[in-house]
Amino acid sequence: MPRKPRTSERKLPSQERSQMTVDALVESTARILAHEGYEAANTNRIAAVAGVSIGSLYQYFPSKEALVASVIDRQNEEVMLFFRQSMEKVIDQPLKVAAHELVATMVEVHRLNPSLHRVLVEQMPRVGRLANIEAVDRQACELVRTYLAAHRDQIDVPDLDIAAFICVTIVEALTHVTIARRPDDIFSGDRSQILIDEIARLVLRYLEKPARGR
């Protein structure tokens, strides 16, 4: 049975120059994954694109899988920072505004580099990062739940934990499927905005209390 490749960094950079080397390797890995695919991202190719020696690569990363895992980790950090800033921005806004911001943020994150996103989703089990994705989803649910709790009088769902989970899962699932199956015709031009509006309407109808007399 073949040994499972190490997916953690061999050592952490301790100086600015070594951090620049690590950054160059991770960015080059992301570039190759996005434009050439997973199979093209071997360590020799990554080192060449990054402009560093193969020895320098192995000084910090024991395998190609470790580099891919680092790309996933960095993307997760960026996604959560973006999402947290968006939710903080709408914490005092009405439900309709917040629902639209939630969807727009998730769609925008997936639109930044759809080809890279597709490759990373496919490789997450291989590099052992499924638990990290689950942690990101939990953080997203916590942020949405915080908003829902602050606007409890507008929400028609009794359990806020379930409500937050459903909202995050609906938006995430729809954007994932769009990226995987129909990125060109739905993520292009005005249709991207239509997608945001329709998903936001779906979330809003699920969450909000019906108007009186309806």
Contacts in CASP RR format, 6 or more apart in sequence:
PFRMAT RR
TARGET T0000
AUTHOR 0000-0000-0000
METHOD contacts of the structure
MODEL  1
MPRKPRTSERKLPSQERSQMTVDALVESTARILAHEGYEAANTNRIAAVA
GVSIGSLYQYFPSKEALVASVIDRQNEEVMLFFRQSMEKVIDQPLKVAAH
ELVATMVEVHRLNPSLHRVLVEQMPRVGRLANIEAVDRQACELVRTYLAA
HRDQIDVPDLDIAAFICVTIVEALTHVTIARRPDDIFSGDRSQILIDEIA
RLVLRYLEKPARGR
5 62 0 8 1.000
5 63 0 8 1.000
5 64 0 8 1.000
5 65 0 8 1.000
5 66 0 8 1.000
6 62 0 8 1.000
6 63 0 8 1.000
6 65 0 8 1.000
6 66 0 8 1.000
7 63 0 8 1.000
7 65 0 8 1.000
7 66 0 8 1.000
7 68 0 8 1.000
7 69 0 8 1.000
7 127 0 8 1.000
7 128 0 8 1.000
7 129 0 8 1.000
8 62 0 8 1.000
8 66 0 8 1.000
8 69 0 8 1.000
9 22 0 8 1.000
9 60 0 8 1.000
9 61 0 8 1.000
9 66 0 8 1.000
9 70 0 8 1.000
10 58 0 8 1.000
10 59 0 8 1.000
10 60 0 8 1.000
10 61 0 8 1.000
10 62 0 8 1.000
10 66 0 8 1.000
11 59 0 8 1.000
11 60 0 8 1.000
13 19 0 8 1.000
13 21 0 8 1.000
13 22 0 8 1.000
13 60 0 8 1.000
18 60 0 8 1.000
21 50 0 8 1.000
21 52 0 8 1.000
21 56 0 8 1.000
21 60 0 8 1.000
22 60 0 8 1.000
22 70 0 8 1.000
24 50 0 8 1.000
24 51 0 8 1.000
24 52 0 8 1.000
25 46 0 8 1.000
25 47 0 8 1.000
25 50 0 8 1.000
25 52 0 8 1.000
25 57 0 8 1.000
25 60 0 8 1.000
25 61 0 8 1.000
25 67 0 8 1.000
26 67 0 8 1.000
26 70 0 8 1.000
26 71 0 8 1.000
26 74 0 8 1.000
27 50 0 8 1.000
28 46 0 8 1.000
28 49 0 8 1.000
28 50 0 8 1.000
28 51 0 8 1.000
29 41 0 8 1.000
29 46 0 8 1.000
29 64 0 8 1.000
29 67 0 8 1.000
29 68 0 8 1.000
29 70 0 8 1.000
29 71 0 8 1.000
30 71 0 8 1.000
30 75 0 8 1.000
30 113 0 8 1.000
30 116 0 8 1.000
31 49 0 8 1.000
32 40 0 8 1.000
32 41 0 8 1.000
32 45 0 8 1.000
32 46 0 8 1.000
32 49 0 8 1.000
33 41 0 8 1.000
33 68 0 8 1.000
33 71 0 8 1.000
33 116 0 8 1.000
33 119 0 8 1.000
33 120 0 8 1.000
34 113 0 8 1.000
34 115 0 8 1.000
34 116 0 8 1.000
34 119 0 8 1.000
35 115 0 8 1.000
37 119 0 8 1.000
38 68 0 8 1.000
38 119 0 8 1.000
38 122 0 8 1.000
38 123 0 8 1.000
41 64 0 8 1.000
41 67 0 8 1.000
41 68 0 8 1.000
42 64 0 8 1.000
43 54 0 8 1.000
43 57 0 8 1.000
43 58 0 8 1.000
43 61 0 8 1.000
43 63 0 8 1.000
43 64 0 8 1.000
43 67 0 8 1.000
44 54 0 8 1.000
46 57 0 8 1.000
46 64 0 8 1.000
46 67 0 8 1.000
47 53 0 8 1.000
47 54 0 8 1.000
47 55 0 8 1.000
47 56 0 8 1.000
47 57 0 8 1.000
50 57 0 8 1.000
57 67 0 8 1.000
61 67 0 8 1.000
61 70 0 8 1.000
65 126 0 8 1.000
65 127 0 8 1.000
66 127 0 8 1.000
68 120 0 8 1.000
68 123 0 8 1.000
68 126 0 8 1.000
68 127 0 8 1.000
69 127 0 8 1.000
69 128 0 8 1.000
69 129 0 8 1.000
71 116 0 8 1.000
71 120 0 8 1.000
72 120 0 8 1.000
72 123 0 8 1.000
72 124 0 8 1.000
72 127 0 8 1.000
72 129 0 8 1.000
72 132 0 8 1.000
73 129 0 8 1.000
73 132 0 8 1.000
75 116 0 8 1.000
75 117 0 8 1.000
75 120 0 8 1.000
76 132 0 8 1.000
76 133 0 8 1.000
76 136 0 8 1.000
79 109 0 8 1.000
79 136 0 8 1.000
80 136 0 8 1.000
80 139 0 8 1.000
80 140 0 8 1.000
82 105 0 8 1.000
82 108 0 8 1.000
82 109 0 8 1.000
83 105 0 8 1.000
83 106 0 8 1.000
83 109 0 8 1.000
83 140 0 8 1.000
83 143 0 8 1.000
84 143 0 8 1.000
86 101 0 8 1.000
86 102 0 8 1.000
86 104 0 8 1.000
86 105 0 8 1.000
87 98 0 8 1.000
87 101 0 8 1.000
87 102 0 8 1.000
87 143 0 8 1.000
87 144 0 8 1.000
87 146 0 8 1.000
87 147 0 8 1.000
89 101 0 8 1.000
90 97 0 8 1.000
90 98 0 8 1.000
90 101 0 8 1.000
90 102 0 8 1.000
90 147 0 8 1.000
91 146 0 8 1.000
91 147 0 8 1.000
91 150 0 8 1.000
92 150 0 8 1.000
93 101 0 8 1.000
94 151 0 8 1.000
94 154 0 8 1.000
95 151 0 8 1.000
95 154 0 8 1.000
95 155 0 8 1.000
95 204 0 8 1.000
95 207 0 8 1.000
95 208 0 8 1.000
96 204 0 8 1.000
96 208 0 8 1.000
98 147 0 8 1.000
98 151 0 8 1.000
99 167 0 8 1.000
99 200 0 8 1.000
99 203 0 8 1.000
99 204 0 8 1.000
99 207 0 8 1.000
100 196 0 8 1.000
100 197 0 8 1.000
100 200 0 8 1.000
102 144 0 8 1.000
102 167 0 8 1.000
102 171 0 8 1.000
102 200 0 8 1.000
102 203 0 8 1.000
103 171 0 8 1.000
103 196 0 8 1.000
103 199 0 8 1.000
103 200 0 8 1.000
103 203 0 8 1.000
104 196 0 8 1.000
104 200 0 8 1.000
106 171 0 8 1.000
106 172 0 8 1.000
106 175 0 8 1.000
107 175 0 8 1.000
107 192 0 8 1.000
107 195 0 8 1.000
107 196 0 8 1.000
107 199 0 8 1.000
110 117 0 8 1.000
110 175 0 8 1.000
110 176 0 8 1.000
110 178 0 8 1.000
110 179 0 8 1.000
110 187 0 8 1.000
111 187 0 8 1.000
111 192 0 8 1.000
114 179 0 8 1.000
114 183 0 8 1.000
114 187 0 8 1.000
117 179 0 8 1.000
118 179 0 8 1.000
118 180 0 8 1.000
121 176 0 8 1.000
121 179 0 8 1.000
121 180 0 8 1.000
124 130 0 8 1.000
124 133 0 8 1.000
137 168 0 8 1.000
137 169 0 8 1.000
137 172 0 8 1.000
140 168 0 8 1.000
140 172 0 8 1.000
141 161 0 8 1.000
141 164 0 8 1.000
141 165 0 8 1.000
141 168 0 8 1.000
142 164 0 8 1.000
144 164 0 8 1.000
144 167 0 8 1.000
144 168 0 8 1.000
145 160 0 8 1.000
145 161 0 8 1.000
145 163 0 8 1.000
145 164 0 8 1.000
148 155 0 8 1.000
148 160 0 8 1.000
148 163 0 8 1.000
148 164 0 8 1.000
148 207 0 8 1.000
149 160 0 8 1.000
152 160 0 8 1.000
154 207 0 8 1.000
154 208 0 8 1.000
154 209 0 8 1.000
155 163 0 8 1.000
155 207 0 8 1.000
155 208 0 8 1.000
155 209 0 8 1.000
156 207 0 8 1.000
156 208 0 8 1.000
156 209 0 8 1.000
156 210 0 8 1.000
157 163 0 8 1.000
157 166 0 8 1.000
157 206 0 8 1.000
157 207 0 8 1.000
163 206 0 8 1.000
163 207 0 8 1.000
166 206 0 8 1.000
167 203 0 8 1.000
167 206 0 8 1.000
167 207 0 8 1.000
170 199 0 8 1.000
170 202 0 8 1.000
170 203 0 8 1.000
170 206 0 8 1.000
171 199 0 8 1.000
171 203 0 8 1.000
174 195 0 8 1.000
174 199 0 8 1.000
178 186 0 8 1.000
178 187 0 8 1.000
178 195 0 8 1.000
179 187 0 8 1.000
185 191 0 8 1.000
186 192 0 8 1.000
186 195 0 8 1.000
187 195 0 8 1.000
END
